[in-house]
């Protein structure tokens, strides 16, 4: 994003130089136009004196003098109007130059005083975090920045959702639950967010299935019957109810959503509740 802004500014500066070159060339013409007007005015005064002298000497009468002086004045006026018209066009060129220089300057200043630079920096930090190229201190900094952004940009649900995920991973379960609730309250159709809220509630409540979690499980499975997060929780809920066959069905379906990675599947099994014998019983059913 920041590269696009700088590109636009450079393009506008290039336009400014395109207008600037002919403007510099026109400067000499404006100076010559001014000299021409002065010469025309001097010529008018000189010829007017000659005509007045001719009247005084009797070479022409007042009527002839008035006619010739009127013609002379019209010539001078036409020359002045032509010169002023040229200056007006050049003034328009100066206006375009001013705008071409001013627009990128204003854009750069507005960009600098807005929060765009910090947004770009935060985005780049999050990309680095996803690639595993950040330290624990940098991770904590990203989380703090997202928390601050949640305060200053309450309508930015995407940033708040990312914050909820980070808080859940970092162990701030209460903060994660609050952030997930905030998003769900404003996007009640977001099934994935509801699933993660149910997961956060499960961990925050000491790995216990509550009525709220059961309600969220039901809502998510109605629209996303293959949601792995909720299927795992649904299996746990069925297990706690003693319905081991149903628990097995949910868990097997949840396992099928995981990549074909034995380590991930092993971690999933280890996270399941109950004595090992009960889990084995559920699997055999």
Secondary structure, DSSP 8 states (H G I E B T S, - for coil): -HHHHHHHHHHHHHHHHHHHHHHHHHHHHHHHHHHHHHHHHHHHHHHHHHHHHHHHHTSS-HHHHHHHHHHHHHHHHHHHHHHHHHHHHHHHHHHHHHHHHHHHHHHHHHHHHSSHHHHHHHHHHHHHHHTT---HHHHHHHHHHHHHHHHH-TT-HHHHHHHHHHHHHHT-HHHHHHHHHHHHHH-TT-HHHHHHHHHHHHHHTTS---HHHHHHHHHHHHH-TT-HHHHHHHHHHHHHTT-HHHHHHHHHHHHHHS-S-HHHHHHHHHHS-S-HHHHHHHHH-
